[in-house]
Amino acid sequence: MERRTIGAAALSVGAVGLGCMPMSWAYSGSRQRGEESLRAVDRALDLGSTLLDTADMYGPFTNELLLGRVLKERRADAFVSTKVGLLAGEQHIVANGRPGYVKRACDASLRRLQTDVIDLYQLHRADPEVPVEETWGAMAELVGAGKVRALGLCAVGVRGGRRTGAGLYDTTIRQLRRVQQVFPVGAVQAELSVWSPEALRTLLPWCTARGVGFLAAMPLGNGFLTGTLTPGEGFEPDDMRARHPRFTAEMMAANQPIVAGLRRIAARHGESVTPGQVALAWVLAQGRHVVPVPGAKQERWVSENAGAADLRLTAEDLAEVAALPAARGSWD
Ligand SMILES: NC(=O)c1ccc[n+]([C@@H]2O[C@H](COP(=O)([O-])OP(=O)(O)OC[C@H]3O[C@@H](n4cnc5c(N)ncnc54)[C@H](OP(=O)(O)O)[C@@H]3O)[C@@H](O)[C@H]2O)c1
């Protein structure tokens, strides 16, 4: 698989990564099967999808434990990307960016992941009670201690209220400017997909101008852009899409023209090319420092997603994506 580099440290990863969240978190618990997920991770590494994106919060903790079982045998094949700073309770999520906590959390992640170094350690959310420089300073000390190779900042969950459109990433960019004064940002992780392209306006250009890597979260629109979901079929109550405004039966039906457009483009590239692969190839086309991390827990999806690294969209394809209708269904 094509390789891409992340940040000033020029860490090398396969162009398409693997988001490990659906194996343990946010998607229907009844469909999560440890052994199947382990095979999916192995398959990703076999195919060169080296970047494994996880977080201590996924599970909580079980996703890192799962990856640890693979990393114990195959650490050299993988690029480990995990996160700190969010704690999950039964019904709520709370940020913790206190320096002492960050250092303890890192040691715990290293133990669960069965490794002695994390390649990319990301701040999952800034803690409103702690100046972000203090949290970032603690993370930088972990680099100094050899426990972490590079630092990243996540900017997911920024929707809602008046923070939409052009201003969606204003707060993130202010945070990035502040933490850059303390220690270089290796990568930013934010939502970027055909139906959520907002990061292209300000956040991705900010990264591009500074040689900062970009991890595209939710590049498949939480599965919608693959065209495999049927409007009205519903989601289990523990699946985040049961509460997601774009996943009501009405909005899924209203957004079908987006999938139809991806299908049209896929058909031009061959019978076996899928809308999901076009969605990933579109993300890959946004810059040589952009790495999509499609979430998947099945081997067949992992293989299909890795195949997107070989798909080159033409200028005509990209123009067609740009002309697709904007997604309907809003958090506001
Ligand atoms: N930093 C943050 O706060 C944050 C927030 C959200 C996500 N993320 C990261 O971004 C990653 C990706 O986001 P995501 O997993 O929520 O959304 P996504 O990648 O847009 O979509 C994942 C969904 O698509 C399905 N899928 C994957 N490949 C498919 C294929 N080829 N055909 C049909 N369906 C396919 C998966 O099904 P199965 O589950 O059945 O395999 C899963 O339901 C996460 O895993 C996580 O690492 C980070």
The ligand as an SDF file (V2000), in Angstrom:
LIG
                    3D

 48 52  0  0  0  0  0  0  0  0999 V2000
  -11.3320   11.4860   17.7580 N   0  0  0  0  0  0  0  0  0  0  0  0
  -12.5920   11.2470   17.9290 C   0  0  0  0  0  0  0  0  0  0  0  0
  -13.2350   11.8130   18.8100 O   0  0  0  0  0  0  0  0  0  0  0  0
  -13.2660   10.2700   17.0090 C   0  0  0  0  0  0  0  0  0  0  0  0
  -14.6670   10.2600   16.8620 C   0  0  0  0  0  0  0  0  0  0  0  0
  -15.2270    9.3520   15.9740 C   0  0  0  0  0  0  0  0  0  0  0  0
  -14.4150    8.4750   15.2730 C   0  0  0  0  0  0  0  0  0  0  0  0
  -13.0630    8.5080   15.4490 N   0  0  0  0  0  0  0  0  0  0  0  0
  -12.1560    7.5810   14.7380 C   0  0  0  0  0  0  0  0  0  0  0  0
  -12.5500    7.4950   13.3890 O   0  0  0  0  0  0  0  0  0  0  0  0
  -12.7500    6.1260   13.0490 C   0  0  0  0  0  0  0  0  0  0  0  0
  -13.7840    6.0430   11.9690 C   0  0  0  0  0  0  0  0  0  0  0  0
  -15.0500    6.5690   12.3840 O   0  0  0  0  0  0  0  0  0  0  0  0
  -16.3140    5.6310   12.5140 P   0  0  0  0  0  0  0  0  0  0  0  0
  -15.8520    4.2430   12.6690 O   0  0  0  0  0  0  0  0  0  0  0  0
  -17.2250    6.1740   13.5350 O   0  0  0  0  0  0  0  0  0  0  0  0
  -17.0800    5.8900   11.1150 O   0  0  0  0  0  0  0  0  0  0  0  0
  -16.8070    5.4410    9.5960 P   0  0  0  0  0  0  0  0  0  0  0  0
  -15.4280    4.9820    9.4120 O   0  0  0  0  0  0  0  0  0  0  0  0
  -17.2910    6.5620    8.7670 O   0  0  0  0  0  0  0  0  0  0  0  0
  -17.8320    4.2310    9.4210 O   0  0  0  0  0  0  0  0  0  0  0  0
  -17.7590    3.0630   10.2020 C   0  0  0  0  0  0  0  0  0  0  0  0
  -18.9680    2.1980    9.8780 C   0  0  0  0  0  0  0  0  0  0  0  0
  -18.8890    1.8150    8.5200 O   0  0  0  0  0  0  0  0  0  0  0  0
  -18.9860    0.4120    8.3880 C   0  0  0  0  0  0  0  0  0  0  0  0
  -18.0830    0.0140    7.3020 N   0  0  0  0  0  0  0  0  0  0  0  0
  -16.7340    0.1380    7.2780 C   0  0  0  0  0  0  0  0  0  0  0  0
  -16.2490   -0.2630    6.0930 N   0  0  0  0  0  0  0  0  0  0  0  0
  -17.3180   -0.6490    5.3560 C   0  0  0  0  0  0  0  0  0  0  0  0
  -17.4620   -1.1660    4.0570 C   0  0  0  0  0  0  0  0  0  0  0  0
  -16.3950   -1.3040    3.2500 N   0  0  0  0  0  0  0  0  0  0  0  0
  -18.7070   -1.4790    3.6130 N   0  0  0  0  0  0  0  0  0  0  0  0
  -19.7830   -1.3110    4.4120 C   0  0  0  0  0  0  0  0  0  0  0  0
  -19.7120   -0.8160    5.6600 N   0  0  0  0  0  0  0  0  0  0  0  0
  -18.4790   -0.4890    6.1290 C   0  0  0  0  0  0  0  0  0  0  0  0
  -18.5480   -0.1470    9.7170 C   0  0  0  0  0  0  0  0  0  0  0  0
  -19.1880   -1.3870    9.8670 O   0  0  0  0  0  0  0  0  0  0  0  0
  -18.6870   -2.5340   10.8990 P   0  0  0  0  0  0  0  0  0  0  0  0
  -18.6260   -1.8440   12.2040 O   0  0  0  0  0  0  0  0  0  0  0  0
  -19.7370   -3.5600   10.8110 O   0  0  0  0  0  0  0  0  0  0  0  0
  -17.3770   -3.0240   10.4490 O   0  0  0  0  0  0  0  0  0  0  0  0
  -19.0320    0.9070   10.6790 C   0  0  0  0  0  0  0  0  0  0  0  0
  -20.3860    0.6730   10.9890 O   0  0  0  0  0  0  0  0  0  0  0  0
  -13.1770    5.4750   14.3710 C   0  0  0  0  0  0  0  0  0  0  0  0
  -13.0420    4.0770   14.3330 O   0  0  0  0  0  0  0  0  0  0  0  0
  -12.2290    6.1760   15.3280 C   0  0  0  0  0  0  0  0  0  0  0  0
  -10.9730    5.5530   15.2480 O   0  0  0  0  0  0  0  0  0  0  0  0
  -12.4900    9.3880   16.2840 C   0  0  0  0  0  0  0  0  0  0  0  0
  1  2  1  0
  2  3  2  0
  2  4  1  0
  4  5  1  0
  4 48  2  0
  5  6  2  0
  6  7  1  0
  7  8  2  0
  8  9  1  0
  8 48  1  0
  9 10  1  0
  9 46  1  0
 10 11  1  0
 11 12  1  0
 11 44  1  0
 12 13  1  0
 13 14  1  0
 14 15  2  0
 14 16  1  0
 14 17  1  0
 17 18  1  0
 18 19  2  0
 18 20  1  0
 18 21  1  0
 21 22  1  0
 22 23  1  0
 23 24  1  0
 23 42  1  0
 24 25  1  0
 25 26  1  0
 25 36  1  0
 26 27  1  0
 26 35  1  0
 27 28  2  0
 28 29  1  0
 29 30  1  0
 29 35  2  0
 30 31  1  0
 30 32  2  0
 32 33  1  0
 33 34  2  0
 34 35  1  0
 36 37  1  0
 36 42  1  0
 37 38  1  0
 38 39  2  0
 38 40  1  0
 38 41  1  0
 42 43  1  0
 44 45  1  0
 44 46  1  0
 46 47  1  0
M  CHG  2   8   1  16  -1
M  END
$$$$
